[in-house]
Amino acid sequence: MQAIQIHSNGGPEVLQMSTLPDPEPGAGEVLIRIEASGVNFIDIYFREGRYPAPLPYTLGQEAAGTIVSVGPEVDGFRAGERVAWCGVAGTYATLAVAPVGQLIKVPEAITTAQAAAAILQGMTAHYLLHATFVPQFGDSVLIHAGAGGTGLLLIQMARRFGAEIITTVSTEEKAALAREAGAHHVLLYTQEDIVARVREITHGEGLPVVYDSVGKSTFEQSLQCLCPRGVLVLFGAASGAVPPFDLIRLSQMGSLYVTRPTLRDYVATREDLEQRAREVFRWVGDGSLKLRIAHTYPLAEAAQAQRELEARATTGKLLLIP
Ligand code: NDP
């Protein structure tokens, strides 16, 4: 099999195409031929070593494909079925082994590439809005990086709650995409005073929630956009990690809350995983959740995909096609 591995941490140049023996599925596992693999920001954190992993390490943790063979003690899955999964390392590859507990069958109504594009970012948007902070009808919410893979899905899903959506993006082109996805107010955070604009939109009140995946460069502004007892959902660090923070400031700024959620904890049970994935796939299948698969790359160009993602040059989803 072919796989994109790293042998050291660093920039995109550390990605190398390797030829490895085909893996064998163990007990409770299946072998899958990957048809599409998602490129996510978390892959960059692993490459850099911000999230440590033993080396050599095969990057990627989101894919969809067809089961080639099943290991012992596997019930309910068979060769030839289409499946999608995330949270298991090693998907920048032509083949992967995954435990059946992580697999979701791909419904007829969607393509394998759509399943790979939706499962990680779709379930992320789903848990953030259905479990981390649930907006009430009419709430104003701020979603940073609204034209990104996760951002475009968050905007569309937040519309289902009847929220007034404020989002931030870096360019006019991205602003148009965020508006198309359903955002009511699109702010250019590279040019505008976000706090002032949010205060203006909310008539001075501030927001009950900010969904912030940008981290270092937006953290302070996100806090300042909140109303008393508001919640900052800090779910990523695309601009870098937030520096250490004195908790007394939460009290001084209005008894604020900060949470740092991660998908793993919101799909920890099979019931949660199935419920979130099935709902996301159903919405993709019935057309009510639009995926923007804006960039596809051959597996060998994984480094280029990561370069563009971290240079803010992408919108929507990036896929590697082995
Ligand atoms: P995106 O497609 O959203 O790409 C990241 C975007 O962040 C860029 O397009 C850019 O949009 C914005 N950005 C702002 N500042 C920077 C910067 N300095 N460098 C790079 N990008 C910047 O990526 P994903 O959808 O894959 O991930 C978005 C975030 O969500 C990541 O932080 C990721 O870790 C997080 N995440 C968290 C999960 C969780 O469970 N906690 C699960 C999934 C994703 P613009 O040009 O408009 O500023």
Residues whose N, C-alpha, C, O or C-beta is under 5 A from the ligand:
A	BS01	NDP	V39 N40 F41 I42 T124 A145 G148 G149 T150 G151 T168 V169 S170 K174 S213 V214 F235 G236 A237 A238 S239 P261 T262 L263 L309 E310 R312 T314 G316
